[in-house]
Structures are given as C-alpha cells and as structure tokens.
C-alpha cells in the first residue's frame, strides 16, 4: 500500500497580506517613540551599576587598608620578637635594633628597585612602539625617552 499525504486545498490556505507601508511606518513610529524610554532605562541601569561599583571600590580600599595595617603590626611584632631573641642571645639592644633596621632597609631597597623596573611598563611601551611604527603616535620627547632608559 502506498501512503498518500493529504494536502489542504489552496482555498483553505491563509493568504498573507502584502507588506503594508502604513504598518511599517507605524511600527517605525512606535520604535522612535519608545527609543528615549529604552535609552533612559539603559542609562539608569548604568548609573545604578556605577554607583554600586563605586561603593564596592571604597569597600575594597578600606579592606585593603585594614589588611595592610594588620600585616604591618604583625611585621613589627615579628621583628620585635627577633630583636628580643638577639638580645636574649647576648647581643646588645643597640646592635639588635640596628640589625633589624638594616635588614628592613635592604628589603625596602629591593622592593623599590623591583618597582622601578616595572615603572616603564606603565607607559604602554609595546603599544606606543606599534603605533609609532604605523605612524599614528607622536614620538616621545628626548627627555621622556631618557627618563625611561634611566629607570631601567
């Protein structure tokens, strides 16, 4: 047996209306009418999110300062214990304090040196070099280039 598909007669098919210029213009007019509200909603959302992000940034900074103070007090406590241990081992107080100061100054010097090595990266050197090769970016002054060379 053959399977026969039933097909609806053409008169029962729904005829689509041809594109109507008035309905298109009406839809376009509705879009234009609603556009300011859509834009306003987006701007309001952006404003609220920026306020929330600003508040989060303030909280992050406060927690960072709190953590830094706690780390600093721990650091001072550690060196106080090490200085007291040196005194207990027979080193005079001035020598123990001087030793702690020298070690901390050497660590600070190493940190500052590492920071100075990273500072030239803040000027986006690879982007500047790329833009300079394409002729888009102005060349930096001789003083600025010399400063970057000295910082390395």
C-alpha positions in Angstrom: 0.0 0.0 0.0 1.1 3.4 -0.8 1.0 6.2 1.7 -0.8 9.2 0.5 -0.3 12.6 2.0 -3.2 14.8 2.4 -2.7 18.3 1.1 -5.1 21.1 2.0 -6.9 22.7 -0.9 -5.5 26.1 -2.0 -8.5 28.0 -0.9 -8.1 26.9 2.7 -4.5 28.3 2.9 -4.2 31.5 4.8 -3.2 34.3 2.5 -0.6 36.6 3.9 -1.3 40.3 3.5 1.2 42.0 1.3 3.6 44.3 3.1 1.7 47.4 4.2 3.6 50.6 4.1 1.4 52.1 6.8 2.0 49.3 9.2 5.8 49.6 8.6 5.6 53.3 9.3 3.5 52.7 12.3 6.0 50.2 13.7 8.9 52.6 12.9 7.0 55.5 14.6 6.4 53.3 17.7 10.1 52.4 17.8 11.1 56.1 17.6 8.5 56.9 20.3 9.9 54.2 22.6 13.5 54.9 21.9 14.0 57.6 24.5 12.5 55.3 27.2 14.7 52.4 26.2 17.8 54.7 26.2 16.8 56.2 29.5 16.4 52.7 31.1 19.8 51.7 29.9 21.3 54.9 31.3 19.5 54.5 34.6 20.9 50.9 34.9 24.4 52.1 34.0 24.1 54.8 36.7 23.0 52.4 39.3 25.7 49.9 38.5 28.4 52.6 38.5 27.2 53.7 42.0 27.3 50.1 43.2 30.8 49.7 41.7 32.0 52.9 43.3 30.7 51.7 46.7 32.4 48.3 46.2 35.7 50.1 45.3 35.5 52.1 48.5 34.9 48.9 50.5 37.8 47.2 48.7 40.1 50.1 49.5 39.0 50.1 53.2 39.5 46.3 53.5 42.9 46.7 51.8 44.0 49.4 54.3 42.8 47.3 57.1 44.7 44.3 55.9 47.8 46.5 55.4 47.6 47.7 59.0 47.2 44.2 60.3 50.2 43.0 58.2 52.3 45.9 59.4 51.5 45.2 63.1 52.4 41.5 62.5 55.6 42.5 60.8 56.6 44.8 63.7 55.7 42.1 66.2 57.9 39.6 64.3 60.9 41.9 64.3 60.3 42.8 67.9 60.5 39.0 68.8 63.6 38.5 66.6 65.3 41.6 68.2 64.4 40.3 71.7 65.7 36.9 70.8 69.0 38.5 69.6 69.2 40.4 72.9 68.5 37.2 74.9 71.3 35.5 72.9 73.7 38.2 74.2 73.6 40.9 71.5 73.3 44.5 73.0 70.0 46.3 72.3 71.5 48.9 70.0 73.0 46.2 67.9 69.8 44.3 67.7 67.8 47.4 66.7 70.4 48.3 64.2 70.4 44.8 62.7 66.6 44.9 62.4 66.7 48.3 60.7 69.5 47.3 58.3 67.6 44.1 57.2 64.4 46.1 56.7 66.2 48.8 54.8 67.7 46.2 52.5 64.3 44.6 51.9 62.8 48.1 51.2 65.6 48.8 48.7 65.0 45.5 46.9 61.2 46.3 46.7 61.9 49.8 45.4 64.3 48.5 42.8 61.8 46.0 41.6 59.1 48.7 41.4 61.4 51.0 39.4 62.0 48.1 36.9 58.2 47.8 36.4 57.5 51.5 36.1 58.3 51.9 32.4 55.6 49.4 31.6 53.0 51.9 32.8 53.8 54.0 29.7 52.5 51.1 27.4 55.8 50.8 25.6 54.7 48.0 23.2 51.5 49.8 22.2 53.5 53.1 21.7 56.1 51.2 19.6 53.4 49.6 17.5 51.6 52.9 16.9 54.9 54.7 16.2 55.7 52.1 13.5 52.3 52.7 11.9 52.9 56.5 12.1 49.9 57.1 14.3 51.5 58.0 17.7 53.7 61.1 18.2 57.3 60.3 19.2 58.0 60.9 22.9 60.3 63.8 23.9 64.0 63.1 24.2 63.7 63.8 28.0 60.9 61.2 28.4 62.9 58.6 26.5 66.0 59.3 28.5 64.0 59.1 31.7 62.7 55.6 30.7 66.2 54.5 29.9 67.5 55.6 33.3 64.6 53.9 35.1 65.6 50.5 33.6 
